[in-house]
Amino acid sequence: MQTLMSHHSRITPLPGAITKEEIKNQLLVHERRFLSKPARKDEWDVLPQSAHSKNTVNPVRKIADACAVAPNPEKKVIRLHLGDPSVGGILPPSEVAVQAMHESVSNHMYDGYGPAVGALAARQAIVDRYSSANCEFTADDVVLASGCSHALQMAIEAVANAGDNILVPHPGFPLYSTLCRPHNIIDKPYKIDMSGEDVKIDLSYMATIIDDNTKAIIVNNPGNPTGGVFTKEHLQEILAFANKYKLIIIADEIYGDLVYNGATFYPLASLSPKVPIITCDGIAKRWMVPGWRLGWLIIHNHFGVLSEVKKGIVALSQKIVGPCSLVQGALPKILSETPDEYFEYTRNVIEANANIVADILAEVPGMRVVKPKGAMYMMVNISRQAYGTDVSFCQNLIKEESVFCLPGQAFSAPGYFRVVLTSNVNDMEEAALRIRDFCFRNFNQHSDSEDSSDEGLDLSAMESD
């Protein structure tokens, strides 16, 4: 027995075995952690918001709050500031879309979860409507989203990391910046030239702001807020530019073929030279149902550039497990059976409104209308010397005339205001006459109408970053 014990006492510890000293040290660490735990609190502390949420700011909200002034109680309020086509009451959803939704609800085939990327039938319906010989893609290239804004969010988050930058249009839809900044993605503004017959991107300027961290260009056509529609030739110039610098394009085409006044819409991915493009679209603005929240991304993966990005978009789609199944169920009928007459009616309404407003405001000194050719907006340039800033102009217009418009500063276009063209023709004409009369009353006869922000670009956002 004694021999056995002495034998065991000579056994060395196994490699990696913990020693008594190490056990004592770990016990001390645990004791300190236990003693350092916060004591019970008698009061609740206010929990601060996260840095991500704090950096999520939509500039339109700030400008809209500045224009929250009381209208003239003696005049009917006319709201030309909301980009919601359902508000005016004259652009309802098509009967086909409404019937499709009724069927989707009543057949109970879409009450449950679907695939995160979207139901195959809905994705195939997008292929059937938009794929062509010049722009071929399959259902595997389509991911559904909760509206076009969500599609843009997924595209931005999938292509850029903190410290990278994405080129965004100024004037432009402020949501692009809102989607970038919480992730510390830099939104670099490029210039939109509204001075000519056709709205264009200043590609020469764009070339000066590209660097090694530039990941993508966001191209919005037709444009919000400009109402501009890029010509085929200019779109080809944009593609050639992207090809030269090997930059992918995020194409925001939510307004699509909602064009008029002689313009033609060309899907960017249908033209050459071919470059990798993520097209973001949806049913909000052409089918007049923004509240139904259904959009999509089409990944045009030329040269295999977007293979990994596509995996990222699929992963991001899992955050919400796909958009509303009921609307997905209705989508095939909505896309395939809505008659052309429905879209023609919409174009005619907006074109007539645009031309009425443009003709009336053409009489106003110190003012220049950027006559729109697409989307549902009109930009109007004003002389600062004649009327003050665009914010004060819109505030006073509400106070005196009860006409609501958004100042251009909401879209990085100081010296302009935006008019939404979706109200009935009588209200549009009445609003234009009130704006004209307001200007006649307030015009400074010693003004110089050239003292304005014709370039339509506010570089302060870039300089302050």
N, C-alpha and C positions, 0 to 999 in steps of 0.2 A: 504493500500500500504506500509506504513511504517512497519507494522507488517510482511508483506510478505518479505520485504528486509532483515529485521533482522533475519528472519527465514533462508533465503538463506546464509546469512553471517556466519551462524554457521555450514554450511555443511563442513565436513572434506574432504580433498582430497582422491580420490580413491587410494587403494593400488597400488603401482607401478607407479603412475602418476608422471610426471616430474615437478620439481619446477622451479620458475623463476630463482633462483640462478644457478640451473643446466643448464638451457637454456643459460644463460649468459656465463657460463664456456665453454660450447660446441662451442658457437660462437667464443670465444677467441681462442680455439684450431684450428678451421677451418681457422681463420684469420692468425694465425701463420704458418699453413701449406701452405696457399696461398703465404704468404710473403717469405717462405723459398724455394719456387720452383726455380729451376735453371733458371738463366737469359738466354736470347737468346744468342746463340753462333755464332760467325762469322766463326769459323773453325771447320772442322770435326776432332774428336778424333779417333785414331786407336782403334778399338774394340778388346780386347784380346780374344783369343780362350778360350773355356770352359775348365774346369779342366778335364772333361770326355774325350774330344778330345785330350787334351795334353797328357793324359796317354794312349792313343791308339797308340801303337808303335809296328811295326812288326820288329823283329831283323833281318830278312832276308834283309830288305831294307838297313839297316846300313851296313851289310857285303857286299851286292851287290854294294853299292856305293864305298866301299873301293877297290873293284875289277874293278872299271870303269877305266881301263887303256887301252891304244891303243894296238891293236893286231899287230902282225908282218905283214906288208903290202905285204910281198912276199909269204905269205901262206894263203890258203883258211881258212876262219873262220869256226870252227866247234863248235856248241853250245850244250854243254851237261849239262847245268845248269838250264834249264827251265822245271818245272814239268808239262808242258802242252803237252799231247800226240799228239795234232794236229799239233804241230810245225814241226816235222820231215817229215811229208808228206807221211809216209808209213803206217800209222794207221788211215785211214779215218773212218768216221761213216759208219755203215752198211747201205746197200741200203734200208732195211726195215725201219730204223729210219728216213732216208731222205724222203721216201715215206709217212710215217706216218705224218711228219711235213707238207708236201705239202697238204695232205688231211685235216689236222687240220686247215690250213689257208684257203683253198678253200671252205670248207663247211660252213664257217661262224657260226658254232655252238659255237665257243669259243672266240668270239670277246668281250664279256662283262666280268664283274666281276663274280667270282665264290665264293664259301664259303671260308672263311679265312683259314680253316683247309685243304682245297683242295677239288676238285671235288670227289664225291663218286666213280665214275667209275675209276678214277686214283688210289684212295686209295684201292679199291677192287682189282685192277690189282696187286698191291704190295702184298696183301694177297694171291692172286692166285699163285704168283710166289714163295713167300718165307715162307708162313705158312706151317707147317708140323706137323706130330704127336708128334714130340719132341719139337716143338716150335709153338704152336698154338696161333693165335691172329686174331682179326677181323678188319674191316675197321675203327671201332670206336677207335682202338688203334693206328691208323696211322695219323700223321699230316705232310702235305707237307711243304717244305721249299724252299727257293731260293738257292739251292745248299746245299751240305753237310756241308759247313762251317757255313751257316745260321742255319742248324739243330743243330750243335754243340753249336752255340751261344744261341739258345733258351733253350737247355738242361742245359747249365751252368747257365744262368740267372734264370731258374726256380727252381734250386736245392740249390743255395747258396746265402747268403747275405754278405754284407760288413763285413769283419773280419773272415768269414769262409775260409776254404781252400779246394782245390781240388788237388789230386795227379796226376801229369803229367809225362810222360816219358821223360827221358834224356838218349841218344839222342831222339829227338822227333820233331814233327811238331810244329814250334814256334807259330802258330796261337792260340794254347791253352792258352798260356800266354797272348797274345794280347787280347783275349776275356775276360780273368779274370780281369786283372789289372785295367781297367777303372772303374770297379765296386768295387774296393778295396777287391776283392776276391784274396786270396793268392794262387799262383800256386806253390805247393811244388814238387820239382823234385824227382823222384825215378829212380833207376839205371836200365838201359838195358844192359845186359851182352852180348857182341858180340864176346867173346873170343873163344867160342866153335863151334861145328858143327851146333848147333841150337841156335838161338838167344832166350834169356830168360829174364824175369823180376827177379831182385834180391829181392825175397819176404822177405828174412831175413832183408835186409836193409829197405824195405818198412815198416815193422812192427815198426821200430824205429822212424818213422816220423809221425805216426798217433797220433792225439790228439782228444779232445772232439769237436773241431771245424771242423774236417775232414768230408766232406759231400759226397764225391764221388771219385772214381778212374777212370781216363780215360785210356782205353786200346785200343791201335791202332794195328790192326792185319788184313792183312799183314801191315808191318810197313814202314812208311816214317820217316826218310831216310834210315833205316837199311836194307830194303829188306828182313827182317826176317819174318818167318811164324811160329807162335807158334804151337807146337805139341799138339795133343789131350790131352795127359797126363798133359802138362804144363797148358793148358787152364783149366783143371779140378782142378789143384792146385790153380790157380788164383781164381776160383769160391769158392773153399773151404776157401781160405783166406778171400774173401769178406764176406762169410757167417759167419766166425768166428768173424769178427770185425763189422758185420752188416753194411757194406758199400755198397751203390748202385754202379753200374758200368755204365759209359757212354762208349759204345762200338763204336769206330770209325772204321767202316768196309767198307769204300769207295772203297777199292781195292778188297774186297771179294774174289772170286775164281780166281783172276788173280794170279795164282801160277804155279810153274814149278819146274824143277830140283828135281822131286820126292815128292814135298810137297803136302799136302792136306789141304784145308781150311774148318774149322768147325765154323759155326756161334756160337758165345759164348752163345746165348740164347737157343741153341739146346742141350746144355750139362747140366750135373748135377754136384754138387747140384744146385738147382734152387735158384737164387737170383734176386732181382729187377734190371732190365737192361733197359737202354734207348739206342736202336741201332740207329746209325746215318749212313745214306747211301745215294746213289744217282746214277745218270747215267753218271757222269763226266768222270770217269777213265776207266770203263770197256766198255762203249759204245763210248768212245773217243769224248765226246761232252761237255767239261767243260764250254764252253760259253753258253750252253743252260740253265744253272742255274736251275736245278731241283734236289732236294734232299728230304729226308724224315726222320722222327723219328718214330720208333716203340716202344711203351711203353709196356714193359713186366711187368705188375703190380702184381708180386707175393706178396702174403700176404697183399695186399692192401696198400703197403708202398707208392706207387707213385700216389695214388688217388688225393691228393691235388696238387702234382707236375703236374699231367696231366692237371688239371684245369688251372694251371699257363702257361703251354705250349700253350694251346688253346687261352688264353688271349694274350700271346705274338704274336701268329700268326696273330692277328688282326692289328698289327702295319703296315704290308705291304698288308693286305687283300689278302693273298695267293700269291704264285708264278705265273709266266706267264701262263695264261689260255691256250695259244696255245700249249705249251709243255705238259701241263696236258692232253689236248685232244689227244695228240699223244702217251701218255705213255702206255695205254693198248696194243696197237699194238707193240710198241717198246719192251715191256717186254715179250709179249707172242709169237711173231713171229720172233724175231732175231734168226737165225739158230746157232746151236752149232759150226758149222764150223767157224763162224766169231770169236768167242772167242778162238777157237783152234789156228787160224792163229795168233792172237795177242800174245798168250802165246808162240808160237813157235818163233816169231820174237824176243821177249824180252829175251827168254831163249838163243837163238843163240847169240844175242849180249852180254849177260852177260858172256857166256862161252868164247867167243872170247877175250873179254877184260881181263877176269880173267887169261886166258892162257898166254897172252902176258905179263901182269904185274907180273906174277909169276916169271919171270926172273929178276926182279928188286931188287937190294939189298936195305935194309932199308925200305921195303914196304910190307904190308900184306893186301890182298884182303879179305873182308868179302863177301864170295860168296852168292849172293842173291837167295832166293827161292820164292819171291813174290813181288808184286807191280812192280815198273819200275825203281828202283834205286839200286845203288851199293855203298857201303862205302869202302874207301881205307884208311888204316892207314899208316902214314909216320913217319919216325924217325925225330925228331926235330933237333938232332945234324947233321944229314945228309942233311936235306933240309930246315931247319928253320921252322917257324910257318906255319900252314895250309893256313893262309891268304897270307903270302909272297910267298908260293909255288904256289898258284893259280894265284897271280898277275904275277909272273915271267913266269908261263906257258902260260898265255895270251900273254905277251910281246914277248916271244921267239917262241912259237908254234901256236899261234892263236887258242888254245883250251880253251874253257870256262867251268869251273867246279865251284861248290860252296864250299867254305871252311866249314869244319865241325863246326866251331864256330857258324854258322847260326843256327845250330840244337843242340847247347850245347854239341858239340863233338869236342873239340880242338884236333888237331893231326890227323884229318881225312879230306878227301874231298869226296864230293858226285858226282857220275856220273849218269846222266839220260840215260836210255837205249832205247830210242825210235827213234833214227835216223836210216838211212839205214845202212846195214851191211858194206858197203864200208867205209862210214864215221866213223863208230864205230871202224873198224880195223885200219884205218888211224890215228884216234885220239889216240888209245891205243899205236900204234907204236911211235907217237910223244911224248907221255908221257914217254914211256920207254926211248927214246933217250934223252929227256930232263933230266931224272934222271941219266942216265949214264954220261952225261956231267957235272952235278952239284953235283954228289955224293961225299961226303967227305970220303975218304978212311979210316980215323981214327974214323968214327962214330960208335956208338953203337945203333943198330936198336931197342934195348929194351928201349931206352930213348924216349918213346912215350906215348900217352894217351890211352893205350889199354882199360882202363876201360870205355872210352866213356862217361864220365859224368863230366860236369862242375858244381861244387858246388858253384861257385862264385855267381851265380844268387840267390841262397838261402841265402848265407851268407850276401849278400848286402841288403837284404830286411829288 
